[in-house]
Amino acid sequence: MTPKPLEGIRIIDMCVVWAGPFATMQLGDLGAEIIKPENPFVFQPMTRGAMARPPKFLLERSAAWAGGLPGNDPGARPWNYNPTFVSLYRNKKSFTVDLRRAEGLDVFRRLVAASDVVYENNATGTLEKLGISWEWLQEANPRIILVRVPAYGSTGPFSHARALGVHLEAVMGHTLLRGYDDMDASANTAIYSGDYLAGAQGAFAVMTAIWHRDRTGEGQLIEIAQAENAAAMFTQAIMDYSLNRNVQTAIGNRDVHGRFPCGVYPAKSPGDSSTMEDRWVSIHVETDAQWRALGKAFGNPAWASDMRFATNASRAEHYPEIDSNIAAFTVEREDYDVMHLLQAAGVACAPILEASRMFDDPHLRARNFFRKQKQADAGEHEYVGPLWQFEETPVEFLQPPVMFGEHNDYVYREVLGMSEAEYSAMKAGGHVSMEYDASVP
């Protein structure tokens, strides 16, 4: 079998929540060995769930992505099948150790000596509180690569501010740009796009650092401030202000380049938003020829041939009326029917899919987007597949979402080469476990 691109590279995953785990997941998909140290005495909120042992009533009141366990039943080890966790921890290994104790920190030092990369996205200063600094890592392994992905960088006035993706976009100003022009920004729902952007950039940074080290022998410290990286979400607004001094504002679903019509329109629905059964379709007309094609596809209604709408400039002036007419047409039809109708006419169109409907999407099925994986605790489910495919080195699920402490024997015995006496001492000290300590709620 053809070796995978990152086969033979070992990465220590010191990550939390989304931004870091998304990066190491991509690297694991490419064949790197990802090892995650986990502390049986300390729970990382929003990584393996909100709590180690959440009560059933909390799950019933949680967002699906945070607490959507099967049947809202926490079961014996809910940390092994929390939806946030299982979506990010395929192709990874887990072992347990308490880094707050000297013997645990020594284990980590030995692992660093046997690894290529340490990747972390904790709050600034978290690793240093454990005694793990860049200098400490270099002493353990002069060729080590450290990638740090703090929210706002490790220096400056915001350096110690904690953040999730939703906080990043608010500080950067994206929240003001992505809403509707007739609503206050406080009406926006939360998004976490900054996490995924940071993860993609971080994975790329690891690969370039490995390329550099293989040629020079040098390890390096890389820092990616998530807030700066998140600016990619609204590059057009930054450039517009830098070049033209225009301050952009919220435009809803309209085209940032000012082409009309562009929007999300209601489709025939079996229910409403209260049951998540409202359906919508996205339509984007980029040229006058496409506008005429849309009118023809819609059966040449009188409004489509109205000369007031003949050019983009005139459509921009009258877009609310156009949107109303389009919505009156689409709301009587199935979203996929509208998509096929307009795509056949050369007009960009696609349904807006509520997450559960993605499993039935023929395009995603044709691309093998979902893969079945079976985990001892979670059972068998379908998961979103790797982001890419290569002809010569297929990217696969090498391992289902990892269970807590699943690879204790492998890490302690094979990677670190511990004797039975050493390993027994770590077990006796409570470092080695497949469950969180009873003291962890």
Secondary structure by P-SEA (a helix, b strand, c coil): ccccccccbbbbccccccaaaaaaaaaaaaccbbbbbbbccccccccccccccccaaaaaacccccccccccccccccccccaaaaaccccbbbbbbccccaaaaaaaaaaaaaccbbbbbccccccccccccaaaaaaacccbbbbbbcccccccccccccccaaaaaaaaccccccccccccccccccccaaaaaaaaaaaaaaaaaaaaaaaccbbbbbbbccccccccccaaaaaaaacccccccccccccccccccccccccccccccccccccbbbbbbccaaaaaaaaaaacccccccccccccaaaaaacaaaaaaaaaaaaaaccaaaaaaaaaaacbbbbcccccccccccaaaaaaccbbbbbcccccccccccccccccccccccccccccccccccccccccccccaaaaaaaaaacccccccccccc
